[in-house]
């Protein structure tokens, strides 16, 4: 009985340590560092002509624009406000922090391990680019047609589902990140910095969502969302064109 109490005491101590906020932050940092190291090693083995540490502001900016267009945080604002309109500011802030953490983790996973996953499945990158372009184009058309209407809510898991995924991070994000990490002109560092910057934009957008919504109004939010959707459609068309070039179907 005494032994059981001792084991129970140790277990409670261990659980308290796991629940301690600093230990959670440490585990998150270690997990991110581990993913980055795995991605850098995999990228270095995959390509010898492009250093994964090379940095180009123009390429990083391109990654940010593409990811923000796909994530479309402005377009998700009305849905976010519907889900969390009755929650106090502190609760809304916790949801935003959890949501952006999940978004960042998912983008890192796709950027670092998406390409090895394709190789494991035996899928050609050009084929994935073509299929991904079609998916992105379909998503853009669907966003123009329906927007954020008709989405259901689960308050107990709203930060993860449906806000982080699939509302923000979905098949389009996975497609874009895998294609970006396969481009010779874009280094892994550019993609990772683009993920960081995109996550910051998502966080700031939702953190100040109430003020942004009041400033822009419902019509302004819809207009900006449509603009990002058009950019997304253009990116999808370019991906399809690049795939056709890779197959030799298109010549220019």
C-alpha positions in Angstrom: 0.0 0.0 0.0 2.9 2.3 0.9 4.6 1.4 -2.3 1.5 2.2 -4.3 1.2 5.5 -2.6 4.9 6.2 -3.5 4.3 5.3 -7.1 1.2 7.5 -7.1 3.1 10.4 -5.6 5.9 10.1 -8.2 3.2 9.9 -10.9 1.5 13.0 -9.6 4.9 14.8 -9.5 5.6 13.8 -13.1 2.1 14.9 -14.2 2.6 18.3 -12.5 5.9 18.7 -14.4 4.2 17.9 -17.7 1.5 20.4 -16.9 4.0 23.1 -16.0 4.0 25.9 -18.6 7.7 26.2 -18.9 8.2 22.5 -19.5 5.5 22.7 -22.2 7.4 25.5 -23.9 10.7 23.7 -23.6 9.2 20.6 -25.3 7.7 22.6 -28.0 11.0 24.4 -28.7 12.9 21.0 -28.7 10.3 19.5 -31.0 10.6 22.4 -33.5 14.4 22.3 -33.4 14.4 18.5 -34.0 12.0 19.0 -37.0 14.3 21.7 -38.4 17.4 19.5 -38.1 15.6 16.6 -39.8 14.5 18.8 -42.6 17.9 20.3 -43.1 19.5 16.9 -43.3 16.9 15.6 -45.7 17.2 18.7 -47.9 21.0 18.5 -48.0 20.9 14.9 -49.0 18.2 15.5 -51.6 20.0 18.4 -53.4 23.7 19.2 -53.5 23.5 22.2 -55.7 21.4 24.4 -53.4 22.4 25.1 -49.8 19.5 24.9 -47.4 20.9 27.9 -45.5 21.0 30.3 -48.5 18.7 33.3 -48.1 16.9 35.4 -50.6 14.5 38.2 -49.5 12.6 38.0 -52.8 12.1 34.2 -52.5 11.1 34.5 -48.9 8.6 37.2 -49.8 7.2 35.0 -52.5 6.7 32.2 -50.0 4.9 34.5 -47.6 2.6 35.8 -50.2 1.7 32.3 -51.4 1.2 30.9 -48.0 -0.9 33.9 -46.8 -3.0 33.7 -49.9 -3.7 30.0 -49.2 -4.2 30.4 -45.5 -6.4 33.4 -46.1 -6.6 34.7 -42.5 -8.7 37.7 -43.5 -11.2 35.5 -45.2 -11.4 33.3 -42.0 -12.2 36.3 -39.8 -16.0 36.2 -40.1 -16.0 32.5 -39.2 -13.6 33.1 -36.3 -15.9 35.9 -35.0 -18.9 33.6 -35.3 -17.2 30.8 -33.4 -15.8 33.0 -30.6 -18.1 36.0 -30.5 -19.4 35.2 -27.1 -16.0 34.2 -25.5 -14.2 36.8 -23.3 -11.0 38.4 -24.4 -8.7 36.1 -22.4 -10.4 33.0 -23.7 -10.2 34.3 -27.2 -6.5 35.0 -26.8 -5.9 31.4 -25.6 -7.7 30.1 -28.7 -5.6 32.3 -31.0 -2.4 31.1 -29.4 -3.3 27.5 -29.7 -4.6 27.9 -33.2 -1.5 29.6 -34.5 0.8 27.1 -32.7 -1.0 24.3 -34.6 -0.8 26.2 -37.9 2.9 26.6 -37.5 3.5 23.0 -36.5 1.5 21.7 -39.5 3.4 24.0 -41.9 6.7 22.9 -40.5 5.7 19.2 -40.9 4.7 19.7 -44.5 7.7 21.8 -45.3 10.3 19.4 -43.7 8.7 16.0 -44.2 6.4 16.5 -47.1 9.0 15.7 -49.8 10.3 12.5 -48.0 6.7 11.4 -47.7 6.2 11.8 -51.4 9.3 9.7 -52.0 8.0 7.0 -49.7 4.7 6.9 -51.6 6.5 6.8 -54.9 4.7 9.9 -56.2 6.5 12.1 -58.8 6.8 15.8 -57.8 5.6 17.0 -61.2 2.5 14.8 -60.9 1.9 16.1 -57.4 2.4 19.7 -58.6 -0.2 19.2 -61.3 -2.7 17.6 -58.9 -2.0 20.2 -56.3 -2.6 23.0 -58.8 -6.0 21.6 -59.6 -6.8 21.3 -55.9 -5.7 24.9 -55.3 -7.8 26.1 -58.3 -10.8 24.2 -57.0 -10.3 25.7 -53.5 -10.1 29.2 -55.0 -13.3 28.6 -57.0 -15.0 27.1 -54.0 -13.9 30.1 -51.8 -15.3 32.5 -54.4 -18.6 30.6 -54.5 -19.2 29.8 -50.9 -16.7 31.6 -48.7 -16.8 30.6 -45.1 -20.5 29.8 -44.9 -21.8 26.5 -43.8 -19.0 25.5 -41.4 -19.9 23.8 -38.2 -18.4 24.5 -34.8 -17.1 22.4 -31.9 -16.3 24.8 -29.0 -14.2 22.2 -27.2 -11.8 21.9 -30.1 -12.4 25.0 -32.0 -8.7 26.1 -31.9 -7.6 23.0 -33.7 -10.7 22.0 -35.7 -12.0 23.7 -37.7 -9.9 26.9 -37.3 -6.3 25.6 -37.6 -7.3 22.8 -39.9 -9.0 22.6 -42.3 -10.1 26.3 -42.3 -6.5 27.6 -42.4 -4.2 24.7 -43.1 -5.5 22.2 -45.6 -4.5 20.2 -48.7 -3.7 23.5 -50.5 -1.1 24.4 -47.9 0.5 20.9 -48.0 0.7 21.1 -51.8 2.2 24.5 -51.8 4.9 23.7 -49.2 5.9 20.5 -50.9 6.2 22.2 -54.2 8.1 25.1 -52.7 10.7 22.9 -51.0 11.3 21.1 -54.2 12.1 24.2 -56.2 15.8 24.7 -56.8 15.7 28.5 -56.6 14.0 28.5 -53.2 16.1 27.3 -50.2 14.7 25.5 -47.2 15.6 28.5 -45.1 13.4 30.7 -47.4 10.5 28.3 -46.9 11.0 28.1 -43.1 11.2 31.9 -42.8 8.1 32.2 -44.9 6.3 29.8 -42.6 7.4 31.9 -39.6 6.3 35.2 -41.2 3.0 33.7 -42.3 2.3 32.4 -38.8 3.1 35.8 -37.4 0.6 37.4 -39.9 -2.0 34.8 -38.9 -1.5 35.5 -35.2 -1.7 39.3 -35.5 -4.7 39.0 -37.8 -6.7 37.0 -35.3 -5.2 38.7 -32.2 -6.6 42.0 -33.5 -9.5 40.4 -35.2 -12.2 42.4 -33.4 -10.5 45.7 -34.3 -9.8 44.6 -37.9 -13.4 43.5 -38.3 -14.7 46.9 -37.0 -12.3 48.8 -39.1 -12.9 47.0 -42.4 -16.5 46.0 -41.9 -18.1 42.9 -43.3 -17.9 44.1 -46.9 -14.2 45.1 -46.5 -13.3 41.7 -45.1 -15.1 40.0 -48.0 -13.4 42.2 -50.5 -9.9 41.4 -49.2 -10.7 37.7 -49.0 -11.7 37.8 -52.7 -8.4 39.5 -53.5 -6.4 36.7 -51.8 -8.6 34.1 -53.6 -7.8 35.6 -57.0 -4.1 35.5 -56.1 -4.5 31.9 -55.0 -6.2 31.0 -58.4 -3.2 32.6 -60.2 -0.7 30.6 -58.2 -2.7 27.4 -59.0 -2.6 28.2 -62.7 1.1 28.7 -62.5 1.6 25.4 -60.8 -0.4 23.6 -63.5 1.6 25.4 -66.2 4.9 24.4 -64.5 3.8 20.7 -64.4 2.8 20.8 -68.1 6.3 22.2 -68.8 7.9 19.4 -66.8 6.0 16.8 -68.9 6.8 18.6 -72.1 3.1 19.2 -72.9 3.6 23.0 -72.8 6.7 24.6 -74.5 6.6 28.0 -72.9 
